[in-house]
Amino acid sequence: MATQPRFTKQGTTPQTSEGDGEAATPPAVHPVDEKLPPLKMATTGLQHVAAMYAGVVAPPLIVGAAVGLSAKELTFLTGACLFTAGLATFLQTLGIWKVGARLPFVNGVTFAGVAPMLAVVDSTDNKDDALPIIFGAVIVAGVLGFIAAPFFSKMVRFFPPVVTGTVITLIGISLMPVAFGWAQGPVPGADDYGSTKNLALAGITLVIVLLLRRFTTGFVKQIAVLLGLVVGTLVAIPFGVTDFSPVGEADIVGFPTPFHFGAPQFAAAAIVSLCVVMVVSMTESTADMLALGEIVDRPADEKTIAAGLRADCLGSAVSPLFNGFMCSAFAQNIGLVAMTKIRSRYVVAAGGGFLVLMGLCPMAASLIAVVPRPVLGGAGVVLFGSVAASGIQTLVKANLEKDNNVLIVAVSLAVGLIPIAAPEFYHAFPETAKIILDSGISTGCVAAVLLNLVFNHIGGGRDDDEVTAPMEPGGEIAETRVPGQAVVR
């Protein structure tokens, strides 16, 4: 009687058939554990880097500019974030002990932390203390998240699409003012700030990205934002706004010196704010693992989710040691896995290796510092707008025809938009409280979670027809997000 081949982990001893005494057909290696030829592994790994590069370098650019870093320091911060993204990707794909989902997951700096980090910068009198305060908060949030990972994997039913969709939408909307600020120029109040020249460069870059997304396919379409930045920078040269000096000043080889910006400082308000972001990040990573598990034919059970969340949190806790920010899974790379049908986690690990190498080469990291702010602004409209659109996609699955869910979204969005619509709304509150309140993402997330509990859980309010949980007891997937759906990271 023939024995069907079964997927197994590499190195597993082949099983034998009962009754015939013959060895069964050697089990096939699961595509997730497959090691491709070196050239194919390198090229497909680079493709993963290209798909997420713009998302990794944008947060350090935003926060670094708010702190007032020089071009050289901005290059250092960007390189550090690339380096730590590579380390976090290694943790997620290769894994150690009970850390890492061991799925083709790319990790990098999460967008969800940008708005709270900007709130920390704005509330800090001495800007030199801003980054150490942020790093301290990220370390604490990472450690607490690591401890909570196995418990959180059991609580995902409290974060249905009505909550996650609201938060993702708020993330995109909260970041749009950053893109509009970039489009006007690098220095607010300068003579050319908001000039026709700067706005034209932003508009040209936006059009280039849209054209590439509309009329190209495959790999080129995946890196449309990156190509838009390159072409936009070239177009900006005749306008005299492109500065190549950061490349000339950067070293070819360098290392992100630990605590380059100072030893971590621990401020209670900043810690609370970043802990809220960690909860959002863990929720998103859980949904990503469920979706990716289905795509690669290795469904993510509770154990896998817990291990993946540990990797996110450990990567985040270690990242500030090398001057990096909070790390989380990049969902746009899930779409790349679905499109290419290449499911090997070692391919993504190779991409993590490229990220580490780029982080160790300041000259490579300095290239992003060459891009003029108006060009970044044009690309940022697409990048940040896609985040908001992704949140709306998630809300489509939230049964908004139900009054309860409409109310949750309406109030949570309103609370989250206060810092944007009325920046001085909390002016009478203590500075420590404003760090949290001025982050629309944090307040909107808290509002969405609490309202969901009140209307859909407490007192028998939950209706299984109205609330869709990411995973039912026993590991059966009730609903996952659309594969390849782009979210903030």
C-alpha positions in Angstrom: 0.0 0.0 0.0 1.5 3.3 -1.1 2.2 6.0 1.5 1.4 9.6 0.8 4.4 12.0 1.3 3.9 14.3 4.2 5.5 17.7 4.9 7.8 17.7 7.8 10.6 19.8 9.2 14.1 19.4 7.8 16.1 16.8 9.6 13.0 14.7 10.7 13.6 11.0 10.5 11.4 9.4 7.8 8.5 7.3 9.1 7.9 3.7 8.1 4.7 2.1 6.9 3.0 -0.4 9.2 2.5 -3.9 7.9 4.8 -4.0 4.9 8.1 -3.5 6.7 9.3 -1.1 4.0 10.4 2.4 4.5 7.9 4.9 3.5 8.5 7.5 0.8 10.9 10.1 2.3 8.7 13.0 3.6 8.8 16.2 1.5 10.1 19.3 3.1 7.4 21.8 3.8 7.7 24.9 1.4 8.1 27.1 4.5 11.3 25.2 5.5 12.6 24.9 2.0 16.1 26.3 1.3 16.3 27.6 -2.3 19.5 27.9 -4.4 21.7 30.8 -3.2 21.0 33.1 -6.2 17.3 32.7 -6.1 17.3 33.1 -2.3 19.3 36.3 -2.6 17.2 37.9 -5.3 13.9 37.0 -3.7 15.2 38.2 -0.4 16.1 41.6 -1.9 12.6 41.8 -3.3 11.2 41.6 0.3 13.6 44.3 1.3 12.5 46.5 -1.6 8.8 46.0 -0.7 9.3 47.3 2.8 12.3 49.6 2.6 10.3 52.8 2.4 8.2 51.7 5.4 11.3 51.1 7.5 13.1 54.4 6.8 10.1 56.6 7.1 9.7 56.5 10.9 13.3 57.5 11.7 13.1 60.2 9.1 9.9 61.6 10.7 11.1 61.4 14.3 14.7 62.4 13.5 13.4 65.5 11.8 11.2 66.4 14.7 14.1 66.1 17.1 16.2 68.3 14.8 19.0 65.8 14.0 21.7 66.8 11.5 21.9 64.9 8.2 24.7 62.8 9.6 22.8 61.9 12.7 19.7 61.2 10.7 21.7 58.8 8.5 22.9 57.1 11.7 19.4 56.7 13.0 18.1 55.3 9.7 21.0 52.8 9.6 20.3 51.7 13.1 16.6 51.1 12.3 17.6 49.0 9.2 20.1 47.0 11.4 17.6 46.3 14.1 14.9 45.4 11.5 17.3 42.7 10.2 17.8 41.4 13.7 14.1 41.3 14.4 13.5 39.5 11.1 16.1 36.8 12.1 14.2 36.3 15.3 10.9 35.9 13.6 12.0 33.6 10.7 14.8 31.5 12.2 13.7 31.6 15.8 15.3 30.7 19.1 13.7 28.6 21.9 10.0 29.6 22.0 10.7 32.9 20.2 9.7 33.3 16.5 6.8 32.2 14.5 9.2 30.5 12.0 7.1 31.8 9.1 8.2 34.1 6.2 7.7 37.2 8.3 9.5 40.5 7.7 9.9 42.7 10.8 10.7 46.4 10.9 9.9 49.7 12.6 6.1 50.0 13.1 4.3 53.2 12.0 2.0 52.8 14.9 4.6 54.3 17.2 5.3 57.4 15.2 2.5 59.7 16.4 3.1 58.8 20.1 6.9 59.3 19.7 6.2 62.7 18.1 4.0 63.6 21.1 7.0 62.7 23.3 9.3 65.0 21.3 6.8 67.9 21.4 6.4 67.6 25.2 10.1 67.4 25.9 11.8 70.8 26.6 15.3 69.5 25.9 15.2 67.8 22.6 18.4 65.9 23.4 16.3 63.9 26.0 13.6 63.0 23.5 15.2 60.0 21.9 16.5 58.5 25.3 12.9 58.9 26.7 11.5 57.1 23.6 14.1 54.3 23.8 13.4 53.8 27.5 9.6 53.5 26.8 10.1 51.1 24.0 12.3 48.8 26.1 9.7 48.7 28.9 6.9 48.1 26.4 8.9 45.3 24.7 9.7 43.5 28.0 6.1 43.7 29.2 4.8 42.6 25.8 7.2 39.6 25.9 5.8 38.5 29.3 2.2 39.0 28.1 2.6 37.3 24.7 1.2 33.8 25.8 -1.7 35.5 27.5 -2.4 37.9 24.7 -2.6 35.1 22.2 -5.7 33.9 24.2 -7.3 37.4 24.2 -7.5 38.2 20.5 -11.3 37.9 20.6 -11.3 41.3 22.3 -9.7 42.9 19.2 -12.1 42.2 16.3 -12.0 44.1 13.0 -14.1 47.0 14.5 -11.2 47.8 16.8 -8.2 47.0 14.6 -9.8 48.7 11.6 -10.4 51.9 13.6 -6.9 52.0 14.9 -5.3 51.4 11.5 -7.4 54.1 10.0 -6.3 56.5 12.8 -2.7 55.7 12.2 -2.9 56.7 8.5 -4.9 59.8 9.2 -2.6 60.9 12.1 0.5 60.7 9.8 -1.0 62.6 6.9 0.0 66.0 8.4 3.6 64.8 8.3 3.4 64.2 4.6 1.8 67.6 4.0 4.6 69.2 6.1 7.3 67.5 4.1 5.7 68.6 0.8 6.0 72.2 1.8 9.8 72.0 2.6 12.3 71.0 5.2 12.2 74.1 7.4 8.8 75.6 8.6 8.9 79.4 8.3 11.7 79.5 5.7 11.2 81.7 2.7 10.6 78.7 0.4 8.4 76.9 2.8 5.2 76.0 0.9 6.6 77.5 -2.3 5.3 76.5 -5.7 8.6 74.8 -6.4 8.3 72.5 -3.4 4.7 71.7 -3.9 5.4 71.0 -7.6 8.1 68.5 -6.6 5.7 66.8 -4.2 3.1 66.6 -6.9 5.5 65.2 -9.5 6.6 62.5 -7.1 3.0 61.6 -6.3 2.1 61.3 -10.0 5.2 59.2 -10.7 4.2 56.7 -8.0 0.7 56.6 -9.2 1.8 56.0 -12.8 4.1 53.2 -11.7 1.3 51.5 -9.7 -1.1 51.8 -12.6 1.0 50.8 -15.6 3.6 48.4 -14.2 3.3 44.9 -12.8 5.2 42.5 -10.6 8.4 43.6 -8.9 8.4 47.1 -10.3 4.9 47.7 -9.1 5.9 46.4 -5.6 8.7 49.0 -5.3 6.7 51.9 -6.9 7.2 54.1 -3.8 11.0 53.5 -3.8 11.3 54.2 -7.5 9.2 57.3 -7.1 11.7 58.6 -4.5 14.6 57.9 -6.8 13.0 59.6 -9.9 11.7 62.5 -7.8 15.2 63.1 -6.4 16.6 63.2 -9.9 13.9 65.6 -11.0 14.7 67.8 -8.0 18.4 68.2 -8.9 17.9 71.1 -11.4 15.9 72.9 -8.8 18.9 73.0 -6.5 17.2 71.3 -3.5 19.1 68.0 -3.6 22.1 67.8 -1.3 24.5 64.9 -1.9 26.9 65.9 0.9 25.5 63.2 3.4 26.8 60.5 1.1 30.2 62.0 0.8 30.5 62.4 4.6 29.2 58.9 5.4 31.6 56.0 6.1 31.5 52.9 4.0 31.5 50.6 7.1 30.1 51.5 10.5 28.3 50.0 13.4 25.3 51.4 15.3 27.0 52.2 18.6 24.9 51.2 21.5 23.2 54.2 23.3 24.6 56.6 20.7 22.0 59.2 21.6 22.3 58.7 25.4 21.3 56.1 28.0 17.6 55.3 28.1 15.4 57.4 30.3 12.1 56.1 31.8 9.2 58.5 31.8 5.8 57.1 33.0 3.6 58.9 30.5 5.8 57.9 27.5 5.9 54.3 28.8 2.1 54.2 29.0 1.7 55.6 25.5 4.2 53.1 24.0 2.6 50.2 25.9 -0.7 51.1 24.1 1.1 51.1 20.8 2.6 47.6 21.7 -1.0 46.3 22.3 -2.0 47.7 18.8 1.2 46.1 17.3 0.6 42.7 18.9 -3.0 42.8 17.6 -1.9 43.5 14.1 0.8 40.8 14.2 -1.7 38.3 15.4 -3.9 39.0 12.4 -0.9 38.9 10.1 0.2 35.5 11.4 -3.3 34.1 10.9 -3.4 35.4 7.3 0.2 34.3 6.5 -0.4 30.8 8.0 -3.3 30.2 5.6 -1.2 31.4 2.6 1.7 29.2 3.3 -0.4 26.2 4.3 0.9 26.2 7.9 -2.0 27.5 10.0 -0.9 29.6 12.9 -2.1 28.0 16.1 -2.0 29.5 19.6 1.6 28.3 20.2 2.8 29.9 16.9 1.1 33.2 17.7 2.6 33.3 21.1 6.1 32.6 19.7 5.6 35.2 17.0 4.5 37.8 19.5 7.6 37.0 21.6 9.8 37.7 18.6 8.1 41.1 18.0 8.4 42.1 21.6 12.0 40.8 22.1 13.0 42.6 18.9 11.4 45.8 20.2 13.1 45.5 23.6 16.6 44.9 22.0 16.2 47.5 19.2 16.7 50.6 21.4 20.1 49.2 22.6 21.2 49.9 19.0 19.2 53.1 18.6 16.2 51.5 16.9 12.5 51.8 17.5 9.6 49.4 18.1 9.5 46.5 15.6 6.5 44.6 14.2 5.6 42.4 11.3 5.2 44.1 7.9 1.9 42.9 6.3 2.8 44.2 2.8 5.3 41.4 2.6 2.5 38.9 3.1 1.1 40.1 -0.2 4.5 39.5 -1.8 4.5 35.9 -0.5 1.0 35.4 -1.9 2.0 36.9 -5.2 5.3 35.1 -5.8 4.2 31.8 -4.2 7.7 31.5 -2.6 6.9 30.5 0.9 10.4 29.8 2.3 11.2 31.5 5.6 14.9 31.3 4.7 14.2 33.7 1.8 12.9 36.3 4.2 15.8 35.5 6.6 18.1 36.4 3.6 16.2 39.7 3.3 16.9 40.2 7.0 20.6 39.7 6.3 20.5 42.4 3.6 18.9 44.7 6.1 21.7 44.1 8.6 24.3 44.7 5.9 22.6 48.0 4.9 22.6 49.0 8.6 26.3 48.3 8.8 27.0 50.5 5.7 26.3 54.2 6.6 26.8 55.2 3.0 23.9 53.0 2.0 21.7 54.4 4.8 22.8 58.0 3.8 21.1 57.7 0.4 17.7 58.3 2.0 19.0 61.6 3.5 19.6 62.8 0.0 15.9 62.7 -0.9 14.5 66.2 -0.6 11.6 66.7 1.8 9.1 67.7 -0.9 9.8 64.4 -2.7 9.3 62.5 0.5 6.0 64.4 1.0 4.7 63.3 -2.4 5.5 59.7 -1.7 4.3 60.0 1.9 0.8 60.9 0.6 0.6 57.4 -1.0 2.4 55.6 1.9 0.3 57.1 4.7 -2.9 57.2 2.7 -2.5 53.5 2.0 -2.4 52.9 5.8 -5.7 54.7 6.3 -7.2 52.8 3.3 -6.1 49.6 4.8 -7.9 50.4 8.0 -11.1 51.1 6.0 -10.6 47.7 4.3 -10.5 46.1 7.7 -13.7 48.0 8.8 -15.5 46.6 5.9 -15.4 43.2 7.7 -16.6 44.8 11.0 -20.4 44.5 10.3 -21.0 48.2 10.3 -24.6 47.7 9.5 -25.0 47.0 13.2 -25.6 50.1 15.3 -23.2 49.1 18.0 -20.3 48.8 15.7 -21.1 52.1 14.0 -21.1 53.8 17.4 -17.8 52.3 18.4 -16.1 53.5 15.2 -17.7 56.9 15.3 -16.8 57.8 18.8 -13.3 56.2 18.6 -12.4 58.1 15.4 -13.7 61.3 17.0 -11.6 60.8 20.1 -8.5 59.9 18.0 -8.9 62.9 15.7 -8.9 65.5 18.5 -5.1 66.1 18.4 -5.3 66.8 14.7 -8.6 68.7 14.5 -8.0 70.7 17.7 -4.3 70.6 18.7 -4.9 72.8 21.8 -7.8 70.8 23.1 -5.8 69.3 26.0 -3.8 72.5 26.8 -5.1 72.6 30.4 -3.9 69.1 31.2 -0.5 68.3 32.9 2.4 67.8 30.5 2.7 64.1 31.4 -0.9 63.4 30.6 -0.6 65.3 27.3 2.0 62.9 26.0 -0.7 60.2 26.0 -3.7 62.4 25.1 -1.9 64.1 22.2 -1.5 60.8 20.5 -4.7 60.2 18.7 -3.7 56.6 18.0 -3.4 55.8 21.7 -6.6 57.5 22.8 -8.5 56.2 19.9 -7.3 52.6 20.5 -8.3 52.8 24.2 -11.7 54.2 23.3 -12.3 51.4 20.7 -11.3 48.6 23.1 -13.4 49.9 25.9 -16.4 50.6 23.8 -16.2 47.2 22.2 -16.1 45.6 25.6 -19.2 47.6 26.7 -21.3 47.0 23.6 -20.2 43.6 22.5 -19.0 41.7 25.6 -20.0 42.9 29.0 -23.4 41.9 30.3 -24.1 39.5 27.5 -24.0 42.3 24.9 -21.9 40.2 22.5 -23.7 38.8 19.5 -21.7 36.2 17.6 -23.4 37.4 14.4 -22.2 40.9 15.1 -18.6 40.4 16.4 -16.0 38.6 14.3 -13.2 37.3 16.4 -9.8 36.7 14.8 -9.7 33.1 16.0 -12.2 30.7 17.6 -11.2 28.5 20.5 -9.2 25.5 19.4 -7.3 27.3 16.8 -9.9 27.4 14.1 -9.7 30.6 12.1 -12.9 32.5 12.1 -11.7 35.4 9.9 -8.4 36.7 8.7 -7.6 39.9 6.9 -7.3 39.9 3.1 -3.9 38.4 2.2 -1.5 41.1 1.1 -3.4 43.9 2.7 -1.0 46.7 3.4 -0.9 48.0 7.0 1.4 50.3 8.9 4.8 49.2 10.0 
